Amino acid sequence: MTQEEFMNLFKKMPMLFAPGEKYHYSNTGYYLLGILIEKLSNKS
């Protein structure tokens, strides 16, 4: 999956519950953080 495909999928993902209401572990945030670091550092 490309970063663009991931971002399009991520944008469409519904929230499972309101922030602070419950906890759900997911690696999605770490993948998103990796994309952000790549963009800011101009490195892949």
Phi and psi in radians as a Rosetta constraint file:
Dihedral C 1 N 2 CA 2 C 2 CIRCULARHARMONIC -1.357 0.35
Dihedral N 2 CA 2 C 2 N 3 CIRCULARHARMONIC 2.898 0.35
Dihedral C 2 N 3 CA 3 C 3 CIRCULARHARMONIC -1.094 0.35
Dihedral N 3 CA 3 C 3 N 4 CIRCULARHARMONIC -0.666 0.35
Dihedral C 3 N 4 CA 4 C 4 CIRCULARHARMONIC -1.131 0.35
Dihedral N 4 CA 4 C 4 N 5 CIRCULARHARMONIC -0.743 0.35
Dihedral C 4 N 5 CA 5 C 5 CIRCULARHARMONIC -1.090 0.35
Dihedral N 5 CA 5 C 5 N 6 CIRCULARHARMONIC -0.735 0.35
Dihedral C 5 N 6 CA 6 C 6 CIRCULARHARMONIC -1.076 0.35
Dihedral N 6 CA 6 C 6 N 7 CIRCULARHARMONIC -0.807 0.35
Dihedral C 6 N 7 CA 7 C 7 CIRCULARHARMONIC -1.095 0.35
Dihedral N 7 CA 7 C 7 N 8 CIRCULARHARMONIC -0.704 0.35
Dihedral C 7 N 8 CA 8 C 8 CIRCULARHARMONIC -1.108 0.35
Dihedral N 8 CA 8 C 8 N 9 CIRCULARHARMONIC -0.717 0.35
Dihedral C 8 N 9 CA 9 C 9 CIRCULARHARMONIC -1.171 0.35
Dihedral N 9 CA 9 C 9 N 10 CIRCULARHARMONIC -0.757 0.35
Dihedral C 9 N 10 CA 10 C 10 CIRCULARHARMONIC -1.055 0.35
Dihedral N 10 CA 10 C 10 N 11 CIRCULARHARMONIC -0.719 0.35
Dihedral C 10 N 11 CA 11 C 11 CIRCULARHARMONIC -1.097 0.35
Dihedral N 11 CA 11 C 11 N 12 CIRCULARHARMONIC -0.520 0.35
Dihedral C 11 N 12 CA 12 C 12 CIRCULARHARMONIC -1.551 0.35
Dihedral N 12 CA 12 C 12 N 13 CIRCULARHARMONIC -0.174 0.35
Dihedral C 12 N 13 CA 13 C 13 CIRCULARHARMONIC -1.241 0.35
Dihedral N 13 CA 13 C 13 N 14 CIRCULARHARMONIC 2.190 0.35
Dihedral C 13 N 14 CA 14 C 14 CIRCULARHARMONIC -1.329 0.35
Dihedral N 14 CA 14 C 14 N 15 CIRCULARHARMONIC 2.660 0.35
Dihedral C 14 N 15 CA 15 C 15 CIRCULARHARMONIC -1.259 0.35
Dihedral N 15 CA 15 C 15 N 16 CIRCULARHARMONIC 2.436 0.35
Dihedral C 15 N 16 CA 16 C 16 CIRCULARHARMONIC -1.315 0.35
Dihedral N 16 CA 16 C 16 N 17 CIRCULARHARMONIC -0.506 0.35
Dihedral C 16 N 17 CA 17 C 17 CIRCULARHARMONIC -2.904 0.35
Dihedral N 17 CA 17 C 17 N 18 CIRCULARHARMONIC 2.975 0.35
Dihedral C 17 N 18 CA 18 C 18 CIRCULARHARMONIC -1.163 0.35
Dihedral N 18 CA 18 C 18 N 19 CIRCULARHARMONIC 2.552 0.35
Dihedral C 18 N 19 CA 19 C 19 CIRCULARHARMONIC -0.973 0.35
Dihedral N 19 CA 19 C 19 N 20 CIRCULARHARMONIC 2.383 0.35
Dihedral C 19 N 20 CA 20 C 20 CIRCULARHARMONIC 1.463 0.35
Dihedral N 20 CA 20 C 20 N 21 CIRCULARHARMONIC -0.121 0.35
Dihedral C 20 N 21 CA 21 C 21 CIRCULARHARMONIC -1.436 0.35
Dihedral N 21 CA 21 C 21 N 22 CIRCULARHARMONIC -0.790 0.35
Dihedral C 21 N 22 CA 22 C 22 CIRCULARHARMONIC -2.524 0.35
Dihedral N 22 CA 22 C 22 N 23 CIRCULARHARMONIC 3.101 0.35
Dihedral C 22 N 23 CA 23 C 23 CIRCULARHARMONIC -2.201 0.35
Dihedral N 23 CA 23 C 23 N 24 CIRCULARHARMONIC 2.372 0.35
Dihedral C 23 N 24 CA 24 C 24 CIRCULARHARMONIC -2.467 0.35
Dihedral N 24 CA 24 C 24 N 25 CIRCULARHARMONIC 2.039 0.35
Dihedral C 24 N 25 CA 25 C 25 CIRCULARHARMONIC -1.271 0.35
Dihedral N 25 CA 25 C 25 N 26 CIRCULARHARMONIC 2.406 0.35
Dihedral C 25 N 26 CA 26 C 26 CIRCULARHARMONIC -2.719 0.35
Dihedral N 26 CA 26 C 26 N 27 CIRCULARHARMONIC 2.507 0.35
Dihedral C 26 N 27 CA 27 C 27 CIRCULARHARMONIC -1.467 0.35
Dihedral N 27 CA 27 C 27 N 28 CIRCULARHARMONIC -0.043 0.35
Dihedral C 27 N 28 CA 28 C 28 CIRCULARHARMONIC -0.989 0.35
Dihedral N 28 CA 28 C 28 N 29 CIRCULARHARMONIC -0.749 0.35
Dihedral C 28 N 29 CA 29 C 29 CIRCULARHARMONIC -1.109 0.35
Dihedral N 29 CA 29 C 29 N 30 CIRCULARHARMONIC -0.640 0.35
Dihedral C 29 N 30 CA 30 C 30 CIRCULARHARMONIC -1.205 0.35
Dihedral N 30 CA 30 C 30 N 31 CIRCULARHARMONIC -0.676 0.35
Dihedral C 30 N 31 CA 31 C 31 CIRCULARHARMONIC -1.149 0.35
Dihedral N 31 CA 31 C 31 N 32 CIRCULARHARMONIC -0.741 0.35
Dihedral C 31 N 32 CA 32 C 32 CIRCULARHARMONIC -1.081 0.35
Dihedral N 32 CA 32 C 32 N 33 CIRCULARHARMONIC -0.728 0.35
Dihedral C 32 N 33 CA 33 C 33 CIRCULARHARMONIC -1.074 0.35
Dihedral N 33 CA 33 C 33 N 34 CIRCULARHARMONIC -0.716 0.35
Dihedral C 33 N 34 CA 34 C 34 CIRCULARHARMONIC -1.062 0.35
Dihedral N 34 CA 34 C 34 N 35 CIRCULARHARMONIC -0.735 0.35
Dihedral C 34 N 35 CA 35 C 35 CIRCULARHARMONIC -1.085 0.35
Dihedral N 35 CA 35 C 35 N 36 CIRCULARHARMONIC -0.770 0.35
Dihedral C 35 N 36 CA 36 C 36 CIRCULARHARMONIC -1.067 0.35
Dihedral N 36 CA 36 C 36 N 37 CIRCULARHARMONIC -0.792 0.35
Dihedral C 36 N 37 CA 37 C 37 CIRCULARHARMONIC -1.089 0.35
Dihedral N 37 CA 37 C 37 N 38 CIRCULARHARMONIC -0.743 0.35
Dihedral C 37 N 38 CA 38 C 38 CIRCULARHARMONIC -1.052 0.35
Dihedral N 38 CA 38 C 38 N 39 CIRCULARHARMONIC -0.776 0.35
Dihedral C 38 N 39 CA 39 C 39 CIRCULARHARMONIC -1.122 0.35
Dihedral N 39 CA 39 C 39 N 40 CIRCULARHARMONIC -0.765 0.35
Dihedral C 39 N 40 CA 40 C 40 CIRCULARHARMONIC -1.267 0.35
Dihedral N 40 CA 40 C 40 N 41 CIRCULARHARMONIC -0.536 0.35
Dihedral C 40 N 41 CA 41 C 41 CIRCULARHARMONIC -1.662 0.35
Dihedral N 41 CA 41 C 41 N 42 CIRCULARHARMONIC -0.121 0.35
Dihedral C 41 N 42 CA 42 C 42 CIRCULARHARMONIC 0.998 0.35
Dihedral N 42 CA 42 C 42 N 43 CIRCULARHARMONIC 0.556 0.35
Dihedral C 42 N 43 CA 43 C 43 CIRCULARHARMONIC -2.257 0.35
Dihedral N 43 CA 43 C 43 N 44 CIRCULARHARMONIC 2.679 0.35
